[in-house]
Amino acid sequence: MERMQKLLHDPIFSVQGSETGSKVMPLKEAVSRYVKQGMMIHTCQTSIRWCHAIFNEIARQFWGKRGDFTLAGISMNFPHAVLVHGGLVKKMITSYFGDPYIVPSPNRVFQKAVKEGTLEIEHWSIYTITLRLQAAALNLPFLPTHSLLGSTMEQDNKKDLVVMDDPLREGEKIALVSALQPDLTIAHGWLADSEGNAVFLAPLGENIKGALGSKKGVILTVEKIVPTEKLRKYSHMVKLPGTYVKSVSEVPFGAHPSGLSRTGLDELDLYSEDYAFIEEVHQAGKNKDSFQAWIDKWVLSCSDHEDYLAKLGHERIQRLTGQSNPESWRVNFSSLEKIIDDEKYTPIEMAMVVMARILAQKVKKDKHKTLLAGAGIANLASWLCFYKLKQEDYPLELMAEIGMYGYVPCPTEPILFNTSNFATCKITTDIPTIMGLFVGGIKANCIGALGAAQIDQHGSINTTKMDQDNVIVGSGGANDVCSVAKDVVAILPQSSDRLIEDVYYITSPGKNVSTVVSTMGIFEKTANDSGFTLTGYFPSNEGNLEKIIEKFQKKSSWSFNIGKNLKEIKPPAHDELKMLRIFDPNRYYLGALNNEY
């Protein structure tokens, strides 16, 4: 017994002291040691949009040299544009390549580089990018999907995509997307120990599959490095094992201007998105010289991340830290009454209100349980639909592609992925779960709401290219939604160059797009017709119906039918306008008020 008691207390059985070796090093050393010319670098977007501090350090070390990098990831935004502007990137493999905030829009740096032939963009959807990364991590040559079928991406990506007859379901097609294995992953997490075992908080976005498949592992930055003993307390949040990590660096505010959710980890001081900073770089990026000046100020003149934080300033850091509280939206809410109660409305407000009405009708008629909306005006219309149904006690779960399920939108902030909404989710998960299961799964009954740059007379949506050298922003999750959702409603401003006969690039096939809401009226597919019928028009000062129809025809390149029961749509009610404006008090999406309805 004495020998057993002695053995029981032998230090070998202690949990402490089981660490296998520290990988902690300064970020500057990590980049110098592991980032090499010509690499395919996977920019991991697990829970965050940008691992910004790593991008800045890569830019500082490679500026003026040959990078020849290929960047792979679900989304390419301004940090990637810094490297493109510096001539360091030859190719991007992604689903979205634009400025996401505050209003989603094309990125001028990417557009210029594509036109000049210095940058190639390989287009995928957000779900298929994650599948390709997952296949590599699983050591599989491919994974199957229903996405991309019938799109231009199916044609353009034949070397990495095979369409075949489904061997188990007669008469159906399936797409096989090849594994995508990057050379190196860069990532930013919440906590890690000295080995690199790291905490990432949900919603998890692409999750960690790309990092697990990278040939040479992961360069990791985190907000804080903690003892392994403490990390065990959060083992259910640890997503990245240290065995896949090459280096770990403590870099507080390393995701700025992204925000970090504090859901489930209240003890760590985190921070919200810095939209003022993002808007500053968005404006600077419209011009080559102004963007270079911005890079000089915020990247090249900073010797390291500590310099960057000093330039941000203590006051700004403290303000962003305070705004990470999920209830921070309440602070300025009481000052919005005058803005919200104006009775005038814009054409886009009218369109969003009508889209919300249509979505609510369809949800109830077809018993949809879930609604997934793209960013921008489609998203605000979906939020209005949600609150309309909520007032009727009708159950509907809102979803967002990065892993948000059953969330309740918070007022004053129109951004789809804002951190205040994370705390209201019933489930926080990842892209494969949302897009693969909750939108396209066997028991899913999801309706989609999407915006578009262009829509053709068959319902096909283009958000990728206007012509060979004129890129827009890409698919994001739009193709995945159009491919498998039970129904899709689309919205866009009406003009002859937006409603066109055939889109140049089919980002999202139109087979499931049943309704298009423009800033002038409603088009619907009726019966088994693959084309659209004009079924409703918005209040107009054109006078008689003949002139109204003539204006529709002038502002459309479509061939469309005129509904037998064509009707004028009621203008927005006060409560409908009020709810929209509560979410967008600065009118980023709603437009400036005027008297031209």
TAWO-V114932 format. One record per residue. RES is the residue in one letter. D_CENTER is the distance of its C-alpha to the mean C-alpha in Angstrom with 1 decimal. Layout:
RES;D_CENTER + RES;D_CENTER
This chain:
M;61.6 + E;61.7 + R;60.2 + M;57.3 + Q;56.7 + K;56.7 + L;54.2 + L;52.0 + H;51.6 + D;51.2 + P;48.4 + I;47.1 + F;45.6 + S;43.9 + V;40.1 + Q;40.3 + G;41.0 + S;39.0 + E;36.6 + T;36.9 + G;36.4 + S;34.4 + K;31.6 + V;31.1 + M;31.3 + P;30.3 + L;27.0 + K;29.1 + E;31.2 + A;28.4 + V;26.8 + S;30.3 + R;31.3 + Y;28.4 + V;26.4 + K;28.4 + Q;28.5 + G;27.1 + M;24.8 + M;21.6 + I;19.4 + H;16.4 + T;14.0 + C;13.1 + Q;9.9 + T;11.6 + S;11.0 + I;10.2 + R;8.2 + W;11.6 + C;15.1 + H;16.5 + A;20.1 + I;20.3 + F;19.0 + N;21.6 + E;24.3 + I;23.7 + A;23.9 + R;27.1 + Q;28.8 + F;28.1 + W;28.4 + G;31.1 + K;31.3 + R;30.0 + G;26.7 + D;26.1 + F;22.8 + T;20.4 + L;16.9 + A;14.9 + G;11.4 + I;8.1 + S;7.0 + M;10.0 + N;10.5 + F;13.7 + P;15.1 + H;15.1 + A;16.7 + V;19.4 + L;20.4 + V;20.3 + H;22.4 + G;24.8 + G;25.4 + L;24.3 + V;21.8 + K;23.0 + K;20.1 + M;16.4 + I;15.2 + T;11.5 + S;9.3 + Y;7.8 + F;10.3 + G;10.4 + D;10.5 + P;7.5 + Y;10.1 + I;12.2 + V;12.1 + P;9.7 + S;12.4 + P;13.9 + N;14.8 + R;18.6 + V;19.2 + F;17.5 + Q;19.2 + K;22.5 + A;22.4 + V;21.8 + K;24.6 + E;26.9 + G;26.3 + T;25.4 + L;21.9 + E;20.9 + I;17.5 + E;17.3 + H;14.9 + W;13.4 + S;10.9 + I;8.3 + Y;11.2 + T;13.9 + I;12.7 + T;12.9 + L;16.1 + R;17.6 + L;17.1 + Q;18.5 + A;21.4 + A;22.4 + A;22.4 + L;24.5 + N;26.8 + L;26.4 + P;26.5 + F;23.9 + L;22.1 + P;22.3 + T;19.8 + H;20.1 + S;17.0 + L;17.8 + L;21.3 + G;22.6 + S;19.9 + T;20.8 + M;18.7 + E;21.4 + Q;24.0 + D;22.5 + N;21.8 + K;25.2 + K;26.0 + D;23.2 + L;23.0 + V;26.0 + V;26.4 + M;29.4 + D;31.2 + D;30.1 + P;33.2 + L;33.1 + R;32.3 + E;34.6 + G;33.3 + E;29.6 + K;27.5 + I;25.2 + A;23.0 + L;23.4 + V;20.9 + S;22.5 + A;21.8 + L;20.0 + Q;21.7 + P;20.9 + D;23.8 + L;22.2 + T;19.2 + I;18.4 + A;16.9 + H;17.2 + G;18.3 + W;20.1 + L;23.6 + A;25.6 + D;29.2 + S;31.2 + E;30.6 + G;26.8 + N;26.2 + A;22.9 + V;21.3 + F;17.5 + L;16.6 + A;14.5 + P;11.9 + L;11.9 + G;8.6 + E;10.3 + N;13.5 + I;16.3 + K;17.5 + G;16.9 + A;18.9 + L;21.6 + G;22.0 + S;22.4 + K;26.0 + K;26.8 + G;24.7 + V;22.5 + I;23.0 + L;21.9 + T;21.8 + V;21.9 + E;22.7 + K;26.0 + I;28.3 + V;30.4 + P;33.4 + T;32.7 + E;34.9 + K;32.5 + L;29.4 + R;31.1 + K;30.7 + Y;26.9 + S;27.2 + H;25.1 + M;22.1 + V;23.0 + K;20.6 + L;21.8 + P;25.5 + G;27.4 + T;29.0 + Y;25.9 + V;25.8 + K;27.8 + S;27.6 + V;26.4 + S;26.5 + E;26.4 + V;24.2 + P;23.7 + F;20.9 + G;19.6 + A;15.9 + H;16.7 + P;15.3 + S;12.5 + G;13.8 + L;15.1 + S;15.6 + R;19.3 + T;19.3 + G;22.2 + L;23.3 + D;25.0 + E;27.5 + L;25.1 + D;24.6 + L;20.9 + Y;19.1 + S;16.6 + E;14.2 + D;16.5 + Y;15.4 + A;18.9 + F;18.5 + I;15.2 + E;16.9 + E;19.9 + V;18.4 + H;16.7 + Q;20.2 + A;21.9 + G;19.8 + K;21.4 + N;24.7 + K;25.8 + D;28.3 + S;26.3 + F;23.4 + Q;26.2 + A;27.6 + W;24.4 + I;24.2 + D;27.9 + K;27.5 + W;24.5 + V;24.6 + L;28.0 + S;30.3 + C;29.0 + S;31.0 + D;28.6 + H;26.0 + E;28.8 + D;29.5 + Y;25.9 + L;26.2 + A;29.6 + K;28.3 + L;25.6 + G;28.6 + H;29.5 + E;29.0 + R;25.4 + I;24.6 + Q;26.5 + R;24.8 + L;21.3 + T;22.8 + G;24.3 + Q;21.2 + S;19.5 + N;21.8 + P;20.0 + E;22.9 + S;22.7 + W;21.6 + R;25.2 + V;26.8 + N;26.4 + F;26.3 + S;30.0 + S;30.0 + L;27.9 + E;30.7 + K;32.0 + I;28.7 + I;27.8 + D;31.3 + D;31.7 + E;32.9 + K;31.7 + Y;28.5 + T;26.5 + P;25.9 + I;22.2 + E;23.1 + M;25.5 + A;23.0 + M;20.5 + V;23.5 + V;24.7 + M;21.4 + A;21.4 + R;25.0 + I;24.5 + L;21.7 + A;24.1 + Q;26.9 + K;25.2 + V;24.0 + K;27.7 + K;29.3 + D;27.4 + K;26.9 + H;23.1 + K;22.1 + T;18.3 + L;15.9 + L;12.3 + A;10.9 + G;8.4 + A;7.6 + G;10.9 + I;14.4 + A;13.7 + N;12.0 + L;15.1 + A;17.4 + S;16.2 + W;16.8 + L;20.2 + C;20.9 + F;20.2 + Y;22.7 + K;25.1 + L;25.4 + K;25.5 + Q;28.5 + E;30.1 + D;29.4 + Y;27.6 + P;25.1 + L;21.5 + E;18.6 + L;15.2 + M;12.3 + A;8.5 + E;7.0 + I;6.6 + G;10.3 + M;11.4 + Y;14.6 + G;17.3 + Y;15.9 + V;17.9 + P;16.2 + C;18.1 + P;19.7 + T;19.5 + E;15.8 + P;13.7 + I;10.3 + L;8.2 + F;7.4 + N;10.8 + T;13.1 + S;15.9 + N;14.2 + F;14.0 + A;17.8 + T;18.3 + C;16.8 + K;19.5 + I;17.7 + T;15.0 + T;14.3 + D;11.9 + I;10.0 + P;13.5 + T;15.0 + I;12.7 + M;12.4 + G;15.8 + L;17.9 + F;16.9 + V;15.8 + G;18.1 + G;20.7 + I;24.3 + K;24.6 + A;21.3 + N;21.9 + C;18.5 + I;18.1 + G;15.1 + A;14.5 + L;12.9 + G;13.4 + A;14.9 + A;16.6 + Q;19.5 + I;20.9 + D;24.1 + Q;27.0 + H;26.0 + G;22.5 + S;20.7 + I;17.6 + N;16.9 + T;13.8 + T;14.8 + K;18.4 + M;21.2 + D;23.7 + Q;24.2 + D;23.5 + N;21.3 + V;17.6 + I;14.9 + V;11.2 + G;11.0 + S;9.9 + G;6.4 + G;7.7 + A;10.3 + N;13.0 + D;12.8 + V;13.2 + C;16.0 + S;17.6 + V;18.4 + A;17.9 + K;21.4 + D;20.8 + V;18.4 + V;18.9 + A;17.6 + I;18.1 + L;18.9 + P;21.7 + Q;24.8 + S;26.5 + S;28.3 + D;25.8 + R;22.9 + L;24.8 + I;26.4 + E;28.6 + D;26.6 + V;23.2 + Y;23.5 + Y;20.5 + I;19.5 + T;15.7 + S;16.2 + P;19.8 + G;21.3 + K;23.4 + N;21.6 + V;20.9 + S;23.9 + T;23.4 + V;22.4 + V;22.6 + S;23.4 + T;24.7 + M;28.2 + G;28.2 + I;27.3 + F;27.5 + E;27.8 + K;28.8 + T;32.1 + A;33.9 + N;33.2 + D;32.6 + S;29.8 + G;29.9 + F;29.4 + T;31.9 + L;31.8 + T;32.5 + G;32.0 + Y;32.1 + F;31.3 + P;34.2 + S;35.7 + N;38.7 + E;39.5 + G;42.4 + N;43.2 + L;41.0 + E;42.1 + K;40.7 + I;37.4 + I;37.0 + E;38.1 + K;35.4 + F;32.8 + Q;34.3 + K;34.4 + K;30.7 + S;29.6 + S;30.3 + W;30.1 + S;33.1 + F;32.8 + N;35.3 + I;36.5 + G;36.5 + K;40.0 + N;39.0 + L;36.9 + K;36.5 + E;35.4 + I;32.5 + K;33.1 + P;31.6 + P;29.2 + A;31.1 + H;31.3 + D;29.4 + E;26.5 + L;26.2 + K;26.6 + M;23.8 + L;21.3 + R;22.6 + I;22.4 + F;18.6 + D;18.7 + P;22.0 + N;21.3 + R;20.7 + Y;17.6 + Y;16.9 + L;20.3 + G;22.3 + A;25.7 + L;28.4 + N;31.3 + N;34.0 + E;32.7 + Y;31.3
